[in-house]
C-alpha cells in the first residue's frame, strides 16, 4: 500500500519530544515518572495537530480499519458451497 507518511512523521516527532520531556523531568526532579504520562499526549496531540493543519479532522475520527482487517466478500464462499 502506498500512502503519504505525514502522520507517521508527526507521531515520530511527538514521540521524540515526549521522550525528551520524560528524561528532562526525571533529571530535574530526580524522580522517575511513567513514560506513558508524556508519550500518550505527545503522540495524540501531534496527530490531532497534523489533522487540523491539513483539514482532515473529520476523516481522522471517521477512519475505520475494517477494510484492512476483514477480507472483502467477493462471493468465494458461495462458489465453494455449490
Secondary structure, DSSP 8 states (H G I E B T S, - for coil): -----HHHHHHHHHHHHHHHHHHHHHHHHTS---THHHHHHHHHHHHHHHHHHHT-HHHHHH---HHHHS----SHHHHHH-
